[in-house]
């Protein structure tokens, strides 16, 4: 015997099927309508550059409109991933993101690269360097106020370790109001060392490499703030920061005399490199340890250690 047909359950099932079909139709219609919609506007936001703007809205629009105007084009014809890659081909663009909002407005977010140093090579070429060691071209729009590094040998352009030292030094100078106003330029020597030229004073500051960066700058600042008051701004023509816990100064007019005597050059090195050992010796032995024969007809003075790490407060500078 057959069971009676449950019309109620059958009706419910039919309703669910019809609802599903209706939902699919509505969804398809909505998608089709959305795809047929056209781009109404382009809005561009550029971030990442605190003081500079080497790429602007016009540059971005010129890239996007090269194959035809974006505004008015159907949304489904715009390939956002390809457009992002196109914009990122600009050296000054670090990252680009694009999306449409509910009003068919194309929103473009650009992160611009931040230059931290300007580099001059020995062949005359010049470029900017950003925090990721990416080489950036110069801009006809403006010039970035960043530390200037000169004399980079062409063969060292691919030396990532040296470029990282340049970045570290440039960022430190930019973050310090005193040195950003005092440092005119930094020369890169062929042996990958740094020599700074100040804006005030005629000294050449031999910095060495960027190891122990903060300590070296602290010593140099202490010299500028105190020793200058005692010795005068142009008393020393060379300041050397390459030795631990000290600043070694060579008086103006004596560099040639030192250069004429190999023994005097050795004296400079010994005095600079071993102040802690010299300070720990008796006074008589200290004099013997740095003694140097004077060339006939010349009066040589040993370089003065301006800021020895552990010299006694009243200790007089050693002279030959």
C-alpha positions in Angstrom: 0.0 0.0 0.0 1.4 3.4 -1.0 2.0 6.1 1.5 0.0 9.3 1.0 2.0 12.2 -0.6 3.2 14.8 1.9 2.4 17.9 0.0 3.7 20.2 2.7 7.3 18.8 2.6 7.2 18.9 -1.2 6.1 22.5 -1.3 8.9 23.5 1.1 11.5 21.8 -1.1 10.2 23.4 -4.2 10.4 26.8 -2.5 14.0 26.2 -1.5 14.9 25.2 -5.0 13.2 28.3 -6.4 14.9 30.5 -3.8 18.4 29.0 -4.7 17.8 29.6 -8.4 16.6 33.2 -7.8 19.7 33.8 -5.6 22.0 32.6 -8.4 20.2 34.7 -11.0 20.4 37.8 -8.8 24.1 37.2 -8.0 24.9 36.8 -11.7 23.0 39.9 -12.6 24.8 41.9 -9.8 28.2 40.7 -11.0 27.3 41.5 -14.6 26.1 44.9 -13.6 29.3 45.5 -11.6 31.5 44.4 -14.5 29.7 46.7 -16.8 30.3 49.6 -14.5 32.9 52.1 -15.5 35.7 53.8 -13.5 34.4 57.1 -12.3 37.5 58.6 -10.7 41.1 57.9 -9.7 42.3 58.9 -6.3 46.0 58.7 -5.5 47.7 58.8 -2.0 51.5 58.9 -1.7 53.2 58.1 1.6 56.7 57.3 2.8 58.4 60.5 1.9 58.6 62.9 4.9 60.3 65.8 3.2 60.5 64.9 -0.5 58.1 64.1 -3.3 60.0 62.7 -6.2 56.9 61.2 -7.8 53.5 62.9 -7.8 49.9 62.2 -9.0 50.6 63.4 -12.5 53.5 60.9 -12.8 51.3 58.0 -11.7 48.4 59.0 -14.0 50.8 59.4 -17.0 51.9 55.8 -16.4 48.3 54.4 -16.1 46.9 56.4 -19.0 49.7 55.5 -21.4 47.5 52.8 -23.0 44.3 54.9 -22.8 42.4 56.9 -20.2 41.5 54.8 -17.1 38.5 57.0 -16.2 35.5 55.8 -18.1 36.9 52.4 -18.9 34.8 49.3 -17.8 36.0 48.0 -14.4 36.3 44.4 -15.8 38.8 45.6 -18.4 41.2 47.1 -15.8 43.8 44.5 -14.6 44.9 45.9 -11.2 47.8 43.6 -10.7 49.3 44.5 -14.0 48.7 48.2 -13.3 50.5 47.9 -9.9 53.5 46.2 -11.5 53.6 49.0 -14.1 53.7 51.8 -11.5 56.3 49.9 -9.5 58.7 50.1 -12.4 59.3 53.7 -11.4 62.5 53.6 -9.3 60.9 56.0 -6.7 57.9 53.7 -6.0 58.6 51.2 -3.3 55.1 49.6 -3.3 51.8 50.2 -5.1 48.3 48.9 -4.2 45.1 49.5 -6.1 41.4 48.7 -5.5 37.9 49.9 -6.4 35.5 51.1 -3.8 31.7 50.7 -3.9 31.4 53.9 -6.0 33.7 52.6 -8.8 36.5 55.0 -7.7 40.0 53.5 -8.3 42.0 54.1 -5.1 45.8 54.0 -5.5 48.1 53.9 -2.5 51.8 54.6 -3.3 54.7 54.2 -0.9 57.6 56.3 -2.1 61.2 55.4 -1.4 63.0 57.7 1.0 66.6 58.8 0.0 69.1 59.0 2.9 72.3 59.9 1.1 73.6 61.3 -2.2 76.6 59.6 -3.7 79.1 61.0 -6.1 81.3 58.5 -7.9 84.9 59.1 -9.1 83.6 59.0 -12.7 81.3 62.0 -12.1 78.1 60.0 -11.9 75.7 60.9 -9.0 72.6 59.2 -7.5 70.6 58.8 -4.3 70.6 55.9 -2.0 67.6 54.8 0.0 67.3 52.8 3.3 67.3 49.5 1.3 70.5 50.3 -0.5 68.5 50.9 -3.8 70.2 53.3 -6.2 67.8 56.1 -7.1 68.1 58.5 -10.0 68.3 62.3 -9.6 65.2 64.2 -10.0 64.6 67.3 -12.1 61.9 68.4 -9.6 64.0 69.0 -6.5 67.2 68.1 -4.7 67.0 66.1 -1.5 68.7 67.6 1.6 70.6 64.5 2.6 74.3 63.9 3.6 76.6 64.0 0.6 79.2 61.2 0.1 81.9 61.8 -2.5 84.7 59.8 -4.2 83.0 56.4 -4.4 85.2 54.3 -6.7 83.2 52.7 -9.5 84.4 49.2 -8.6 82.9 49.6 -5.1 79.4 50.4 -6.3 78.4 46.7 -5.9 79.9 46.5 -2.4 76.7 46.0 -0.3 78.6 46.1 3.0 80.1 49.5 2.1 76.7 50.9 1.0 75.2 49.7 4.3 77.9 51.7 6.2 77.0 54.7 4.1 73.3 54.3 5.0 74.1 53.9 8.7 76.3 57.0 8.8 73.8 59.1 6.8 70.9 58.1 9.0 72.8 59.0 12.1 73.8 62.4 10.7 70.2 63.1 9.6 68.9 62.2 13.1 71.4 64.5 14.9 70.7 68.2 14.6 74.2 69.1 15.5 76.0 67.0 12.9 73.4 67.6 10.2 74.3 71.2 10.5 78.1 70.6 10.8 79.0 68.0 8.3 79.5 69.3 4.8 80.4 66.1 3.0 82.0 62.7 3.6 84.7 61.4 1.3 85.0 57.7 0.7 88.6 56.6 0.3 89.8 53.7 -1.9 90.4 51.6 1.2 86.7 52.0 2.2 87.2 54.5 5.0 85.4 57.8 5.6 86.8 61.3 5.9 84.5 64.1 6.9 84.7 67.7 5.9 82.9 70.1 8.4 81.1 73.3 7.5 82.8 75.2 10.3 86.6 74.8 10.7 89.3 73.7 8.3 89.8 70.2 9.8 89.8 66.9 8.0 88.1 64.3 10.2 89.4 60.8 9.7 86.4 58.7 10.7 87.6 55.3 9.6 84.9 52.8 8.9 81.4 52.9 10.4 82.1 50.5 13.2 81.4 51.8 16.6 79.5 54.6 14.9 77.8 56.2 17.9 80.9 56.2 20.1 82.9 58.0 17.4 80.3 60.7 16.9 80.0 61.2 20.7 83.8 61.7 21.0 83.8 64.1 18.1 80.9 66.1 19.5 82.6 66.3 22.9 85.7 67.7 21.2 83.7 70.3 19.3 81.9 71.4 22.4 84.8 71.6 24.8 88.3 71.4 23.2 87.5 74.2 20.7 86.9 76.6 23.5 90.4 75.8 24.9 92.5 75.3 21.7 90.6 77.4 19.1 88.6 76.3 16.0 91.5 76.1 13.5 94.3 74.9 15.8 94.2 71.4 14.4 94.1 70.5 10.7 93.4 66.8 11.2 91.2 65.0 13.7 91.4 61.2 13.9 88.6 59.1 15.4 89.9 55.7 14.5 91.4 54.8 17.8 89.4 53.7 20.8 88.2 56.2 23.4 90.1 59.2 22.0 90.4 62.0 19.4 93.9 62.5 18.0 94.6 66.0 16.7 97.5 67.2 14.4 98.2 70.8 14.7 97.9 73.1 11.7 101.1 73.5 9.7 102.8 70.3 11.1 101.4 67.7 8.7 104.1 68.2 6.2 106.8 68.0 8.8 105.4 64.6 9.9 105.2 63.5 6.3 108.9 64.2 5.9 109.9 61.8 8.6 109.0 58.1 8.7 109.9 58.0 12.4 107.5 60.9 13.1 104.7 59.0 11.2 105.4 56.0 13.5 105.1 58.3 16.4 101.6 59.4 15.3 100.5 55.8 15.0 101.9 54.7 18.4 100.5 57.7 20.2 97.1 57.2 18.7 96.9 53.4 19.1 98.2 52.9 22.6 97.1 55.7 25.0 95.8 53.3 27.6 99.1 51.4 27.8 101.0 54.7 27.9 98.9 56.1 30.7 99.5 53.0 32.8 103.3 53.4 32.6 105.5 55.5 34.9 106.1 59.1 33.6 109.8 58.4 32.7 108.9 55.2 30.8 106.1 57.0 28.9 108.6 59.5 27.6 110.9 56.7 26.4 108.1 54.8 24.7 107.3 57.6 22.3 110.8 59.1 21.9 111.6 60.0 18.3 114.8 61.4 16.7 114.2 64.9 15.3 115.4 65.5 11.8 118.1 68.2 11.5 116.8 71.7 11.1 113.2 70.8 12.0 111.2 71.1 15.2 108.7 68.3 15.4 105.8 68.1 17.9 104.1 64.9 18.7 100.4 64.8 18.0 98.3 65.6 21.0 95.7 63.1 22.2 92.9 65.5 22.9 90.5 63.1 24.5 92.3 60.0 25.8 90.2 57.3 27.3 91.7 57.3 30.7 94.3 60.1 30.9 94.6 61.8 34.2 92.7 65.0 34.3 95.8 67.3 34.7 98.2 65.3 32.6 100.1 67.5 30.2 100.4 66.6 26.5 103.6 64.7 25.7 106.1 66.5 23.4 109.5 65.4 22.0 
